[in-house]
Amino acid sequence: MIVFNIQVSEELREKIKQTVKDQLHDLEDGEPFAILGGERLIVGYRQEGGKVVIEQIVEKVIGLEDMAGEQQKPTE
């Protein structure tokens, strides 16, 4: 069972359900997870008994390599 605590389109809901179903065996009860879906990060956790809660979608994801590039600008 997947519980959505946020509003998502039916298309995205189905993609999330399929991804979670494929990976559910790798998740422990209480374990948080994130699904990278293109430019979005979908955040949730698994509850006891295999119930999955989707809590949040982060629309803007900044990669660590992007941050490292900004911090290590070459000096002349």
Secondary structure, DSSP 8 states (H G I E B T S, - for coil): -EEESS---HHHHHHHHHHHHHHGGG--TT-EEEEEETTEEEEEEE-GGG-EEEEEEES----HHHHHHHHT----
